[in-house]
Amino acid sequence: MSVRRRAAVAALGLSLLVLLVGGCTARERAPDTAGVRAAVDRRAAEVLAAELADVPLGAWSYRVTEVRRDGDDRATARAELSYRIAGYDNGAVTGERALRLARRDGRWYVTSDRPAKGAAQQLWEQGDIDVVRGKRSLVLGVGQDAARLRSVAAAADRAVPAVSDAWPERWAGRVVVVVVVPGSLTAMGALLGEPAAGYRGIAAVTTGRVGGGPDAPADRVVVNPEAYAVLGEFGQRFVLAHETTHVATRAHTSAATPLWLSEGFADWVAYRGTGRSAEQAAPELRDAVRAGATPAALPTDGDFSFAADAAGLARAYEGGWLACELIADRWGEAKLRAFYRAAGARGWEAASADVLATTPEAFTDQWRGYLGERLG
């Protein structure tokens, strides 16, 4: 499930661009540039020393985009926070921040650093971060016991090489799993900047921006500890392999990629090599086919809405998986990967002709017949 959303101070590469705005002149309304820069730099050092000392940060910077004077000794700034975790992030994680500043004895201080209106929280705002380093993963948790974090790291470590085998393209080769406070859907929603209720029962989601190449903003796999905890070992491994696939394929996923392909491909990678039969992996679609209700068309993007009924959502994922199974079975795995890349670049209709030498209509007919073969 993809939702479309993250050591000396001298080594942090701190940068600051201050744009002075307002109806009056900079001298009349804006704090002095040097004073704001010093205050924001001190804020960055304080965060690292007090809150994130255990996180292996490789870069951290604020880019102030707006400063408003609130009085002689008070100001408000809007800034973009940008940071990277060394060894894991090709691109940066970014977030909009609202900073409040006060001047005491001629010196400016940051007194408040919060998400800007409409922006998501950062993990460290929810409590002290515990860090577990896997062989191929980094797990950051709040309010989690060490054993649970080690278990998540072990599952992520198994997922990364499985995904690399199925998708032998350039990607980070590692995945950062962010674990929120146990039992708190509100905390998960705050990290994603969306209502938490929509993620009830969802074991994990991946943040990140589709497209943008290999240096696009970094992905994070955000685990819902409630839903993840009730899964068995296979289910936990499956979820992390699915989400890790989204991380690996992010550079080739775009708005042109239909969800049946992006979600189906992630399921295809997660099921690959497990020996699970179609009947086991697609029980809702199996029941529909056997009841004479074979879908007339491939799942639409709307069918993947978290607000959909559970059975309908399951059928959408199962249908996408079997569409990818069909391509791998009839055309081969290399063609499936090529089709995924082409669909992200030109849309799946063009990819059908260019890669599979077929049409969307003919492919849909083959898919419907394939459902009958595998599930009937």
C-alpha positions as CSV (number, residue, x, y, z in Angstrom):
1,M,0.0,0.0,0.0
2,S,1.5,3.1,-1.2
3,V,0.3,6.4,0.0
4,R,1.9,9.3,-1.9
5,R,4.1,10.7,1.2
6,R,11.0,10.5,5.4
7,A,29.0,13.9,14.0
8,A,29.9,17.2,14.6
9,V,27.7,20.0,13.7
10,A,30.3,21.0,11.1
11,A,29.5,17.8,9.2
12,L,25.8,18.3,9.0
13,G,25.9,20.5,5.9
14,L,23.6,23.0,7.5
15,S,22.2,25.5,5.0
16,L,19.8,28.4,5.3
17,L,18.1,30.7,2.8
18,V,16.1,33.5,4.4
19,L,13.5,35.3,2.3
20,L,12.3,38.4,4.0
21,V,8.6,39.1,3.3
22,G,6.0,41.5,4.4
23,G,4.4,44.8,3.5
24,C,7.2,46.9,5.0
25,T,10.9,47.0,4.4
26,A,13.2,44.3,5.7
27,R,14.8,46.8,8.2
28,E,11.4,47.7,9.6
29,R,9.8,44.2,9.8
30,A,12.2,41.4,9.6
31,P,14.7,40.0,12.2
32,D,18.3,40.3,11.2
33,T,19.5,37.6,8.9
34,A,22.5,36.6,10.9
35,G,20.5,36.3,14.1
36,V,17.9,34.0,12.5
37,R,20.7,31.9,10.9
38,A,22.4,31.5,14.3
39,A,19.2,30.6,16.0
40,V,18.2,28.0,13.5
41,D,21.7,26.5,13.5
42,R,21.6,26.2,17.2
43,R,18.2,24.5,17.0
44,A,19.6,21.9,14.6
45,A,22.5,21.2,17.0
46,E,20.1,20.9,19.9
47,V,17.9,18.4,18.1
48,L,20.8,16.2,17.2
49,A,22.3,16.3,20.6
50,A,19.2,15.9,22.7
51,E,16.8,13.9,20.5
52,L,18.5,12.2,17.6
53,A,22.0,11.4,18.8
54,D,21.5,7.7,18.2
55,V,20.1,8.1,14.6
56,P,23.0,8.0,12.1
57,L,22.2,11.3,10.4
58,G,24.4,12.3,7.5
59,A,22.9,15.6,6.7
60,W,20.4,18.0,8.3
61,S,19.3,21.5,7.1
62,Y,16.6,24.0,7.4
63,R,15.7,26.3,4.5
64,V,13.7,29.2,5.8
65,T,11.2,30.4,3.2
66,E,9.2,33.0,5.2
67,V,9.9,35.2,8.2
68,R,7.2,37.3,9.9
69,R,7.9,39.8,12.7
70,D,5.3,39.4,15.5
71,G,6.6,42.2,17.7
72,D,9.9,43.8,18.7
73,D,11.3,40.6,20.1
74,R,9.2,37.8,18.5
75,A,9.1,36.3,15.0
76,T,7.6,33.4,13.2
77,A,9.4,31.5,10.4
78,R,8.3,28.8,8.0
79,A,11.0,26.4,6.9
80,E,11.7,23.3,5.0
81,L,13.5,20.6,7.0
82,S,15.7,18.3,5.0
83,Y,17.7,15.4,6.3
84,R,19.3,12.1,5.3
85,I,20.2,9.0,7.2
86,A,23.8,8.1,6.3
87,G,24.1,4.8,4.3
88,Y,20.3,4.4,3.7
89,D,19.0,7.5,2.0
90,N,19.8,8.4,-1.6
91,G,17.4,11.4,-1.4
92,A,16.4,13.5,1.6
93,V,13.4,13.3,3.8
94,T,11.7,16.7,3.9
95,G,9.0,18.3,6.0
96,E,7.5,21.8,6.4
97,R,8.1,23.3,9.8
98,A,6.7,26.3,11.6
99,L,9.4,28.0,13.9
100,R,8.7,30.5,16.5
101,L,11.6,32.8,17.6
102,A,12.2,35.1,20.5
103,R,14.9,37.6,21.1
104,R,16.5,37.9,24.6
105,D,19.4,40.2,25.4
106,G,19.8,40.9,21.7
107,R,20.0,37.3,20.6
108,W,17.4,35.3,18.7
109,Y,16.3,31.8,19.9
110,V,14.0,29.2,18.4
111,T,11.4,28.6,21.0
112,S,9.1,26.3,19.1
113,D,9.7,23.9,16.1
114,R,6.4,22.2,15.0
115,P,5.0,20.9,11.8
116,A,3.6,23.6,9.6
117,K,-0.2,23.7,9.1
118,G,-1.2,20.6,7.2
119,A,2.3,18.9,7.4
120,A,3.0,15.6,9.0
121,Q,4.8,15.0,12.3
122,Q,8.3,13.7,12.5
123,L,9.0,10.5,14.5
124,W,11.1,12.2,17.2
125,E,8.1,14.4,18.1
126,Q,6.3,11.4,19.4
127,G,9.0,10.3,22.0
128,D,12.5,9.0,22.4
129,I,13.7,7.0,19.4
130,D,15.2,3.6,19.8
131,V,17.4,2.3,17.0
132,V,18.0,-1.2,15.8
133,R,20.5,-1.8,13.0
134,G,19.8,-4.9,10.9
135,K,22.2,-6.3,8.2
136,R,20.2,-4.6,5.5
137,S,17.8,-2.3,7.4
138,L,17.5,0.3,10.1
139,V,14.5,0.3,12.4
140,L,13.5,3.4,14.3
141,G,10.9,2.8,17.0
142,V,9.1,4.9,19.6
143,G,7.6,3.1,22.6
144,Q,8.7,-0.4,21.4
145,D,10.6,-3.0,23.2
146,A,13.9,-4.1,21.8
147,A,12.8,-7.6,20.9
148,R,10.0,-6.3,18.7
149,L,12.3,-3.9,16.9
150,R,14.8,-6.8,16.3
151,S,12.0,-8.9,14.9
152,V,11.0,-6.2,12.5
153,A,14.7,-5.7,11.5
154,A,15.0,-9.5,10.8
155,A,11.9,-9.5,8.6
156,A,13.2,-6.5,6.7
157,D,16.6,-8.1,6.3
158,R,15.0,-11.1,4.6
159,A,12.8,-8.9,2.4
160,V,15.6,-6.8,0.9
161,P,17.5,-9.6,-0.9
162,A,14.2,-11.2,-2.0
163,V,13.1,-7.9,-3.6
164,S,16.6,-7.3,-5.1
165,D,16.3,-10.7,-6.8
166,A,12.9,-9.9,-8.3
167,W,13.8,-6.3,-9.2
168,P,17.5,-6.2,-10.2
169,E,17.6,-2.5,-10.7
170,R,19.4,0.4,-9.1
171,W,17.9,1.3,-5.7
172,A,19.2,2.0,-2.2
173,G,19.4,-1.7,-1.4
174,R,18.3,-1.0,2.2
175,V,15.0,0.0,3.8
176,V,14.3,2.2,6.8
177,V,11.3,0.9,8.8
178,V,9.7,3.4,11.1
179,V,7.6,1.9,13.9
180,V,5.0,4.1,15.7
181,V,3.8,3.9,19.3
182,P,2.0,0.6,20.0
183,G,-1.8,0.8,20.0
184,S,-1.9,4.4,18.6
185,L,-3.5,4.8,15.3
186,T,-3.4,8.6,16.0
187,A,0.4,8.5,16.1
188,M,0.5,6.6,12.8
189,G,-1.8,9.1,11.2
190,A,0.3,12.0,12.5
191,L,3.4,10.6,10.9
192,L,1.5,10.3,7.6
193,G,-0.2,13.6,7.9
194,E,-3.6,12.0,7.3
195,P,-6.6,10.8,9.4
196,A,-5.5,7.7,11.3
197,A,-8.9,5.9,11.0
198,G,-8.2,5.1,7.3
199,Y,-5.3,2.9,8.3
200,R,-7.1,0.7,10.8
201,G,-6.2,-2.9,10.0
202,I,-3.5,-1.8,7.6
203,A,-0.2,-3.4,8.7
204,A,2.2,-1.0,7.0
205,V,2.4,1.7,4.4
206,T,5.2,3.3,2.4
207,T,5.8,7.0,2.2
208,G,7.6,8.6,-0.7
209,R,7.1,10.5,-3.9
210,V,6.5,8.5,-7.1
211,G,8.9,9.1,-9.9
212,G,11.8,11.6,-9.7
213,G,14.6,9.1,-10.3
214,P,16.8,7.3,-7.9
215,D,17.6,10.5,-6.0
216,A,14.0,11.3,-5.2
217,P,13.0,12.0,-1.5
218,A,13.6,9.0,0.7
219,D,10.9,6.4,1.4
220,R,9.9,5.2,4.8
221,V,8.0,2.0,5.6
222,V,5.7,3.0,8.5
223,V,4.5,-0.1,10.4
224,N,1.2,0.0,12.3
225,P,2.2,-2.0,15.4
226,E,-1.4,-3.1,16.2
227,A,-2.1,-4.7,12.8
228,Y,1.4,-5.9,12.3
229,A,1.5,-7.7,15.7
230,V,-1.4,-9.9,15.0
231,L,0.1,-11.3,11.8
232,G,2.0,-14.6,11.8
233,E,5.6,-14.9,10.7
234,F,4.6,-15.4,7.0
235,G,2.3,-12.4,7.1
236,Q,4.9,-10.1,8.6
237,R,7.5,-11.2,6.1
238,F,5.0,-10.7,3.3
239,V,4.1,-7.2,4.4
240,L,7.7,-6.0,4.6
241,A,8.5,-7.6,1.2
242,H,5.5,-5.8,-0.3
243,E,6.4,-2.5,1.1
244,T,10.1,-2.9,0.3
245,T,9.1,-3.5,-3.3
246,H,7.5,0.0,-3.3
247,V,10.8,1.4,-2.1
248,A,12.8,-0.5,-4.8
249,T,10.5,0.5,-7.7
250,R,9.8,4.1,-6.6
251,A,11.9,5.6,-9.3
252,H,9.9,3.8,-12.0
253,T,6.5,4.4,-10.5
254,S,4.6,7.4,-11.6
255,A,1.1,8.8,-11.7
256,A,0.7,6.9,-15.0
257,T,1.2,3.6,-13.2
258,P,-2.2,2.0,-12.4
259,L,-2.6,0.8,-8.9
260,W,-3.4,-2.7,-10.1
261,L,0.1,-2.8,-11.5
262,S,2.0,-1.2,-8.6
263,E,0.2,-3.1,-5.9
264,G,-0.1,-6.3,-7.9
265,F,3.7,-6.2,-8.6
266,A,4.5,-5.7,-4.9
267,D,2.3,-8.7,-4.1
268,W,3.9,-10.7,-6.9
269,V,7.4,-10.0,-5.5
270,A,6.2,-10.9,-1.9
271,Y,4.6,-14.2,-3.0
272,R,7.4,-15.1,-5.4
273,G,9.1,-18.3,-4.3
274,T,6.8,-18.9,-1.3
275,G,4.9,-21.8,-2.9
276,R,1.5,-20.2,-2.1
277,S,-1.2,-21.3,-4.5
278,A,-3.6,-18.9,-6.2
279,E,-6.4,-20.4,-4.1
280,Q,-4.5,-19.6,-0.9
281,A,-3.4,-16.1,-2.0
282,A,-6.7,-15.0,-3.6
283,P,-9.6,-16.4,-1.5
284,E,-12.0,-13.5,-2.1
285,L,-11.5,-13.6,-5.9
286,R,-11.6,-17.4,-5.9
287,D,-15.1,-17.3,-4.3
288,A,-16.3,-14.7,-6.8
289,V,-15.1,-16.7,-9.8
290,R,-16.6,-19.9,-8.5
291,A,-19.9,-18.0,-7.9
292,G,-19.9,-16.9,-11.5
293,A,-19.0,-13.3,-10.7
294,T,-15.6,-13.1,-12.5
295,P,-14.7,-9.3,-12.7
296,A,-15.4,-7.8,-16.1
297,A,-12.4,-5.5,-15.9
298,L,-9.1,-5.0,-14.1
299,P,-9.3,-3.2,-10.7
300,T,-9.6,0.6,-10.9
301,D,-7.5,2.9,-8.7
302,G,-10.7,3.6,-6.8
303,D,-11.0,-0.1,-5.9
304,F,-7.8,0.2,-3.8
305,S,-9.3,2.9,-1.5
306,F,-8.8,2.1,2.2
307,A,-12.4,3.2,2.6
308,A,-13.7,0.3,0.5
309,D,-15.2,-2.8,2.0
310,A,-12.7,-5.3,3.1
311,A,-13.8,-8.0,0.6
312,G,-13.7,-5.6,-2.3
313,L,-10.3,-4.3,-1.4
314,A,-9.0,-7.8,-1.1
315,R,-10.3,-8.7,-4.6
316,A,-8.5,-5.6,-6.0
317,Y,-5.2,-6.7,-4.6
318,E,-5.7,-10.3,-5.6
319,G,-6.7,-9.2,-9.1
320,G,-3.6,-7.0,-9.5
321,W,-1.4,-9.9,-8.3
322,L,-2.9,-12.3,-10.8
323,A,-2.5,-9.8,-13.6
324,C,1.2,-9.7,-12.8
325,E,1.3,-13.5,-12.5
326,L,-0.3,-13.7,-15.9
327,I,2.5,-11.6,-17.4
328,A,5.3,-13.5,-15.7
329,D,3.7,-16.8,-16.7
330,R,2.9,-16.0,-20.3
331,W,5.6,-13.4,-21.2
332,G,8.3,-14.0,-18.6
333,E,9.6,-12.1,-15.6
334,A,11.9,-9.9,-17.6
335,K,8.9,-8.8,-19.7
336,L,7.0,-8.1,-16.5
337,R,9.7,-5.8,-15.2
338,A,10.0,-4.1,-18.6
339,F,6.2,-3.6,-18.6
340,Y,6.3,-2.0,-15.2
341,R,9.0,0.4,-16.3
342,A,7.2,1.2,-19.5
343,A,3.9,1.7,-17.8
344,G,5.4,4.2,-15.4
345,A,7.0,6.1,-18.4
346,R,4.2,6.0,-20.9
347,G,1.1,4.5,-19.3
348,W,0.0,0.8,-19.3
349,E,-2.0,1.1,-22.6
350,A,1.2,2.1,-24.5
351,A,3.2,-0.5,-22.5
352,S,0.8,-3.2,-23.6
353,A,1.6,-2.6,-27.2
354,D,5.3,-1.8,-26.8
355,V,6.2,-4.6,-24.4
356,L,3.5,-7.3,-24.7
357,A,2.4,-6.7,-28.3
358,T,-1.2,-6.7,-27.2
359,T,-4.0,-4.2,-26.3
360,P,-5.6,-3.4,-23.0
361,E,-8.8,-5.1,-24.2
362,A,-7.1,-8.3,-25.2
363,F,-5.0,-8.4,-22.1
364,T,-8.1,-8.0,-19.9
365,D,-9.8,-10.9,-21.8
366,Q,-6.7,-13.0,-21.1
367,W,-6.7,-12.0,-17.5
368,R,-10.4,-13.0,-17.1
369,G,-9.6,-16.4,-18.6
370,Y,-6.6,-16.7,-16.4
371,L,-8.7,-16.2,-13.3
372,G,-10.8,-19.1,-14.4
373,E,-7.8,-21.3,-15.0
374,R,-6.2,-20.5,-11.6
375,L,-9.2,-20.1,-9.4
376,G,-12.1,-22.0,-11.1
